[in-house]
Structure formats: C-alpha cells, structure tokens
C-alpha cells in the first residue's frame, strides 16, 4: 500500500479510535451517573433514587427495576476492561474489505458482549431475591450471615487459582490473539465474537461479581474497588499474576469473616 492510500486509512483508524473510545466513555459515565446517586441515597435517607428498594412486596415493577440496576452496574463495571478488545476489533474491521460497515460490526460486537452480562444480571437478580428470602442478605443488600459472606470470599479466592480462571483471563488480556483465533467475517461474525469474548469475560469475573453480595450490592466503595480489580487483571502488566496474588487475601479475609 502506497503512502497516498495509507494516509486516508490511517485517518479513518484514528477517527474510529476516537469514536469508539468516546462512545465507551459516554456509556460508562451514564452508568455511573445512574448508580452513584442511588448508592449515596441508599446509605443515606433512602428518599430519592433508591426509595423504590424500600418495599415489602417485590412485585413485577420492583423486580424489573432491580434487574435494570444490575444491568447498569455490570455495564459500568465491565465496559472499561472491554475497551481494548473493541478498539482492536474496530481497527481490524476498518482494514478489512468490509471496512465501510465498521460501525455496524462494532455495535454488534459490543451488543453481544453486553448481552452476556445482561443474562448474568438476570441470574443475579433471581439469586438476590432468593438470598433475601433465605435471610442471607440484609435490606442493605449485603451478607448478614458472616459464614455466608466468608464462604463467598473463600470461593472467589480459590477460583483465582484455577486453570479455567487463567484460561479465561488470558483471552481477556490478549484480545488480538483472541480475534485472530476466533475471527468471523460479517456483522453476524462480530456478534459471535462479542458473545464469545463476553463468555470469556464472564468466566474470568463471575466469582468477583458475587462478592457484591458480601460488601453490599449498592456499596459504592465496594463497587468501585471490584471495578478497579477487574480492570487491573485485564490490562495491567502484572494482571496475569495479580489474579493469583489476590486469591490468598480473599481466602484469608473469608476465614476472618467466618471466625470473627
């Protein structure tokens, strides 16, 4: 490719990076803008955006609101760590013969990725209501049985050492290799790639997400801390070893929860 042909392409690639990056930033900001006031209100007067949680009757409307809360939380937590995969995918598609439809490919990839976490959010909603009925969660959506909270911490810590966790984390940490190995052409291929990447991400992070039931589903500091841990595991140079390093503290914290 000569320089004259390469210059417009490089300009398009830079524009794509800015567009995808800006769209991700806006989506993440909107998620946090919805969650933060709700979390602050929940640990305050509970008369504002979280007032709907103060109910004795969990009818269909309240369940939909709870599900929506989980969807927004998962999007806000997981999209930052999905940014490298989306940016690389956009660049690869732009260089392909189907480059004119790059935006449709990226939307399909991102939509499928979020669909995985939407399904997880539905399962988390059902699980939360079950745990509340079993009196394992307090009205503040945190573990009120310390043995239950400790067990979740120990399970999450042990999972950090498993080969399955390492395999899923490797795919998340090396999105270029993932795309090369699983490449599918077309918009439908982008959807399948996004779905597969989302499943690897779920396999990597599901145990950490369950820790929301320990510190509080709407505990803003706990929520932010887990987001940072997930992001560091996936993008930091030490992230691959960091997953195993975090396992032992989680196990020790779980034991402390149980014997305290």
C-alpha positions as CSV (number, residue, x, y, z in Angstrom):
1,X,0.0,0.0,0.0
2,X,1.5,3.4,-1.0
3,X,1.6,6.4,1.2
4,X,-1.2,8.2,-0.5
5,X,-3.6,5.2,0.0
6,X,-2.4,4.7,3.6
7,X,-3.0,8.3,4.7
8,X,-6.8,8.2,4.4
9,X,-6.9,4.8,6.0
10,X,-4.8,5.9,9.0
11,X,-7.1,8.9,9.3
12,X,-10.1,6.6,9.4
13,X,-8.5,4.4,12.0
14,X,-7.7,7.4,14.2
15,X,-11.2,8.6,13.8
16,X,-12.6,5.1,14.7
17,X,-10.4,5.0,17.9
18,X,-11.8,8.4,18.9
19,X,-15.4,7.5,18.1
20,X,-15.3,4.1,19.8
21,X,-13.4,5.5,22.8
22,X,-15.8,8.4,23.2
23,X,-18.8,6.1,22.9
24,X,-17.4,3.9,25.6
25,X,-16.6,6.8,27.8
26,X,-20.1,8.2,27.5
27,X,-21.8,4.8,28.1
28,X,-19.6,4.2,31.2
29,X,-20.2,7.7,32.5
30,X,-24.0,7.3,32.1
31,X,-23.9,4.0,34.0
32,X,-22.0,5.6,36.9
33,X,-24.2,8.7,36.8
34,X,-27.2,6.4,37.4
35,X,-25.6,4.2,40.0
36,X,-23.8,6.8,42.2
37,X,-26.8,8.9,43.3
38,X,-28.7,5.7,44.0
39,X,-25.8,4.2,46.1
40,X,-25.4,7.5,48.0
41,X,-29.1,7.7,48.7
42,X,-29.3,4.1,49.8
43,X,-26.8,4.7,52.6
44,X,-28.5,8.0,53.4
45,X,-32.2,8.9,53.7
46,X,-33.4,6.5,51.0
47,X,-35.9,9.1,49.9
48,X,-34.6,9.7,46.4
49,X,-33.5,7.4,43.6
50,X,-33.2,4.3,45.8
51,X,-36.6,4.8,47.6
52,X,-38.1,2.0,45.4
53,X,-35.9,-0.5,47.2
54,X,-37.8,0.1,50.5
55,X,-40.7,-2.3,49.8
56,X,-42.1,-5.3,51.5
57,X,-43.8,-6.5,48.2
58,X,-41.4,-7.3,45.4
59,X,-43.9,-7.1,42.5
60,X,-43.1,-7.2,38.8
61,X,-42.2,-3.5,38.7
62,X,-39.7,-3.7,41.5
63,X,-38.1,-6.8,40.0
64,X,-37.7,-5.0,36.7
65,X,-36.1,-2.1,38.5
66,X,-33.8,-4.5,40.3
67,X,-32.8,-6.2,37.1
68,X,-32.2,-2.8,35.4
69,X,-30.0,-1.9,38.3
70,X,-27.9,-5.0,37.8
71,X,-27.6,-4.4,34.0
72,X,-26.4,-0.9,34.5
73,X,-23.9,-2.0,37.2
74,X,-22.5,-4.7,35.1
75,X,-22.1,-2.4,32.1
76,X,-20.4,0.2,34.2
77,X,-18.0,-2.3,35.7
78,X,-17.2,-4.4,32.6
79,X,-17.1,-2.0,29.7
80,X,-13.8,-0.3,30.8
81,X,-12.0,-3.6,30.6
82,X,-13.6,-4.5,27.3
83,X,-12.3,-1.3,25.7
84,X,-9.1,-2.8,24.3
85,X,-10.9,-5.6,22.5
86,X,-13.4,-3.2,21.0
87,X,-10.7,-0.8,19.8
88,X,-8.6,-3.6,18.2
89,X,-11.7,-5.1,16.6
90,X,-12.7,-1.7,15.1
91,X,-9.2,-1.2,13.7
92,X,-9.1,-4.7,12.2
93,X,-12.6,-4.4,10.6
94,X,-11.7,-1.0,9.2
95,X,-8.7,-2.6,7.4
96,X,-10.8,-5.5,6.0
97,X,-12.8,-5.5,2.8
98,X,-15.9,-4.7,4.8
99,X,-14.4,-1.6,6.3
100,X,-17.2,0.6,5.2
101,X,-19.5,-1.1,7.7
102,X,-17.1,-0.9,10.6
103,X,-19.6,0.8,12.9
104,X,-22.2,-1.9,12.4
105,X,-19.6,-4.6,13.3
106,X,-18.5,-2.7,16.4
107,X,-22.1,-2.3,17.5
108,X,-22.8,-6.0,17.0
109,X,-19.6,-6.9,19.0
110,X,-20.5,-4.6,21.9
111,X,-24.1,-5.6,21.9
112,X,-23.3,-9.3,22.1
113,X,-20.8,-8.6,24.9
114,X,-23.3,-6.7,26.9
115,X,-26.0,-9.3,26.2
116,X,-23.8,-11.9,28.1
117,X,-23.7,-9.6,31.1
118,X,-27.5,-8.9,30.7
119,X,-28.1,-12.6,31.1
120,X,-25.8,-12.7,34.1
121,X,-27.7,-9.7,35.5
122,X,-31.0,-11.7,35.2
123,X,-29.4,-14.6,37.1
124,X,-28.0,-12.2,39.7
125,X,-31.5,-10.7,40.2
126,X,-33.1,-14.1,40.8
127,X,-30.2,-15.1,43.1
128,X,-30.5,-11.8,45.1
129,X,-34.2,-12.3,45.7
130,X,-33.6,-15.9,46.7
131,X,-30.9,-15.0,49.2
132,X,-33.1,-12.3,50.6
133,X,-35.9,-14.8,51.2
134,X,-33.4,-17.1,52.9
135,X,-32.4,-14.1,55.2
136,X,-28.8,-14.3,54.0
137,X,-28.9,-10.8,52.7
138,X,-29.9,-7.7,54.7
139,X,-32.2,-5.0,53.5
140,X,-29.0,-3.1,52.6
141,X,-28.2,-5.9,50.1
142,X,-25.2,-7.2,51.9
143,X,-24.4,-10.5,53.6
144,X,-25.9,-10.5,57.1
145,X,-24.7,-14.1,57.8
146,X,-20.9,-13.9,58.2
147,X,-20.5,-17.5,57.4
148,X,-22.2,-16.9,54.0
149,X,-20.1,-13.9,53.3
150,X,-16.9,-15.8,54.3
151,X,-17.8,-18.7,52.1
152,X,-18.3,-16.4,49.1
153,X,-14.9,-14.8,49.7
154,X,-13.2,-18.2,50.0
155,X,-14.8,-19.5,46.8
156,X,-13.7,-16.3,45.0
157,X,-10.2,-16.7,46.3
158,X,-9.9,-20.3,45.4
159,X,-11.3,-19.7,41.9
160,X,-8.4,-17.2,41.3
161,X,-6.0,-20.2,41.3
162,X,-8.0,-22.5,38.9
163,X,-6.8,-23.3,35.3
164,X,-10.2,-22.2,34.0
165,X,-9.8,-18.7,35.5
166,X,-6.3,-18.4,34.0
167,X,-7.5,-19.5,30.5
168,X,-10.4,-17.0,30.6
169,X,-8.1,-14.2,31.8
170,X,-5.6,-14.9,29.1
171,X,-8.2,-14.4,26.4
172,X,-9.3,-11.2,28.0
173,X,-5.8,-9.9,28.4
174,X,-4.8,-10.7,24.8
175,X,-7.7,-9.6,22.7
176,X,-5.6,-9.5,19.5
177,X,-4.8,-13.2,19.8
178,X,-8.5,-13.9,20.7
179,X,-9.6,-12.1,17.5
180,X,-7.1,-14.0,15.3
181,X,-8.0,-17.4,16.7
182,X,-11.8,-16.8,16.5
183,X,-12.3,-14.4,13.7
184,X,-15.6,-14.5,11.9
185,X,-16.5,-12.2,8.9
186,X,-19.5,-10.0,8.7
187,X,-21.8,-8.3,11.2
188,X,-23.1,-11.7,12.4
189,X,-19.4,-12.7,12.9
190,X,-18.9,-9.6,15.0
191,X,-21.9,-10.6,17.1
192,X,-20.5,-14.1,17.6
193,X,-17.1,-12.7,18.5
194,X,-18.6,-10.3,21.1
195,X,-20.6,-13.1,22.6
196,X,-17.5,-15.3,22.8
197,X,-15.5,-12.5,24.4
198,X,-18.3,-11.8,26.8
199,X,-18.4,-15.5,27.9
200,X,-14.6,-15.5,28.5
201,X,-15.0,-12.3,30.5
202,X,-17.8,-13.9,32.5
203,X,-15.7,-17.0,33.1
204,X,-12.9,-14.7,34.4
205,X,-15.0,-12.4,36.6
206,X,-18.2,-14.2,37.8
207,X,-16.7,-15.1,41.2
208,X,-15.6,-11.5,41.8
209,X,-19.0,-10.2,40.9
210,X,-20.5,-12.5,43.6
211,X,-18.5,-10.5,46.1
212,X,-21.0,-7.7,45.7
213,X,-23.3,-9.7,48.0
214,X,-20.5,-9.5,50.6
215,X,-19.7,-5.8,50.8
216,X,-23.1,-4.6,49.6
217,X,-24.6,-4.6,46.1
218,X,-25.0,-0.9,46.3
219,X,-21.9,-0.1,48.4
220,X,-20.2,2.4,46.1
221,X,-16.7,1.8,47.5
222,X,-17.0,-2.0,47.1
223,X,-18.5,-1.5,43.6
224,X,-15.6,0.8,42.6
225,X,-13.0,-1.5,44.2
226,X,-14.1,-4.5,42.3
227,X,-14.2,-2.5,39.1
228,X,-10.6,-1.5,39.6
229,X,-9.6,-5.1,40.4
230,X,-11.2,-6.4,37.2
231,X,-9.6,-3.6,35.1
232,X,-6.1,-4.3,36.6
233,X,-6.4,-8.0,36.0
234,X,-7.2,-7.4,32.3
235,X,-4.9,-4.5,31.3
236,X,-2.1,-4.1,33.9
237,X,1.3,-5.6,33.1
238,X,1.1,-7.6,36.3
239,X,-2.5,-8.5,35.8
240,X,-1.9,-12.1,34.8
241,X,-0.2,-12.8,38.1
242,X,-2.3,-10.3,40.0
243,X,-5.3,-12.7,39.8
244,X,-3.4,-15.3,41.7
245,X,-1.9,-12.8,44.1
246,X,-5.4,-11.6,45.1
247,X,-6.6,-15.1,45.7
248,X,-4.8,-15.6,49.0
249,X,-6.0,-12.3,50.6
250,X,-9.6,-13.2,49.6
251,X,-9.3,-16.6,51.3
252,X,-7.8,-15.1,54.4
253,X,-10.5,-12.5,54.5
254,X,-13.1,-15.2,54.1
255,X,-11.7,-17.2,57.0
256,X,-11.6,-14.0,59.1
257,X,-15.3,-13.4,58.3
258,X,-16.2,-16.9,59.5
259,X,-14.3,-16.9,62.8
260,X,-14.8,-13.3,63.7
